[in-house]
Amino acid sequence: MAQISNIYIDQGCDFSITIDVTDAAGNVLDMTDYTAEAQIRKTYSSSSVTSTFTTAINETGGQVNVSLTSTQTSAIESGRYVYDVNVTDASGSTSRVVEGQAIITPGVTR
């Protein structure tokens, strides 16, 4: 089961978080040959993607970094969204490692 973690993203700013991925015993997961993908949508049932995170994996460190550029966050209207991060191993098995709400906070400085 995925961890639940709400994130706050400042509209118009770069955003980046690193997620630690562990196995069922709590050990760092060796993520060699894994891929990751992560998206934001308005609701779980939305057919359109609001934004797609850039992902990077630290294979031996068991970490996934997800990020958005300031251009991407500027294009998202302020409000509440949902997001998740999925990883896929070399055999094609996919797991959701984290999910939650993505709250886009509006900015003042332009």
N, C-alpha and C positions, 0 to 999 in steps of 0.2 A: 504494500500500500504506500502511496506517495505521501511525503511530508506535506503539510499545509503551511504555507507562509505567504502572507500578504505583503506586497511590495508597493512602495510609493515612488513614482517617477515624476520628476520635475519637468514640466512641459518646456521645450526649448533648450534643454540641457542634455549633455551626454549622460548615459546611464549604464552601469555595469555592476553585476554581482557574481560572486563565485559560490558555487554549490558544492558541498562536500558529499560524495556518494559513498555509502558503505553497504556491505552485504548484510544478510539477516543476523549475523553474529556481531555486527558493529565494527567489523574490520574494514579498512580502506579497500575499496574495490579496484582491482587492476582493470583499467578500462582500455587496454591495448586492443586496437581494431574496432573500437566502439565509434558510433556516430551519435550526434545529438541534434535535436531540433526543438524549437520553442516558438510559440505564437501567442499573440494577444487577440482576443475577440471580444465583442461587446457582451455576448452571452454564450453560454455553453452550446446553445442550439444555432448560433449564427452561422450562416453559410459562407460569409465573407470574412477574410482575415483582416484585422485592423492593422497589425504590424507583425513582422517576423524578426525575431532576435538573431543576431550573429552569434554563433556558438563556437567555442574552442574547448578542447578537452586536454587536460593534463593526465595522460594515460596512467602513469605509475603513481601519481599523487591522488587519483580518484576524485578529480574535480572537474566540474563543467563551469565555464564562464559564459554568461549570456550578456549581450550588450545591445544598446541602441544608440545611434548617433543623435546629435542635437537636431538634425534635419528630420529624422524619423519622429522624435518626440514632439517636435513642433507641429507635425501633421496630424497628431492625435488630439481630438477634442478632450477637454478636461472632463473627468467623471470616473465612474467605476467600470472596470472591465474584468475579464477573467484571463488567466494565462496558465500554461503548464510547460514543463520541460520533460521531453521523452528521450531516452537513450536506447540505442539498438546495438546488440552485440554482433559479432562476426557471423553467427548462425542465423541472424534475422529476428531474434527474439527481442521484442520491444517492451520497455518498462517505463512507467511514469515515475520520475524521481521527486518532483515537487509540483505543486499546483496551488492556486489561490486567487485572490483578487489583486488586480493591478489598478492602483488608484493614481490617475493622472492629475497632478496638481497644477493649476494655471500659474503662469508667470506674469510679472508686471514689467520687467525690464525687457526692452526689445531693441 
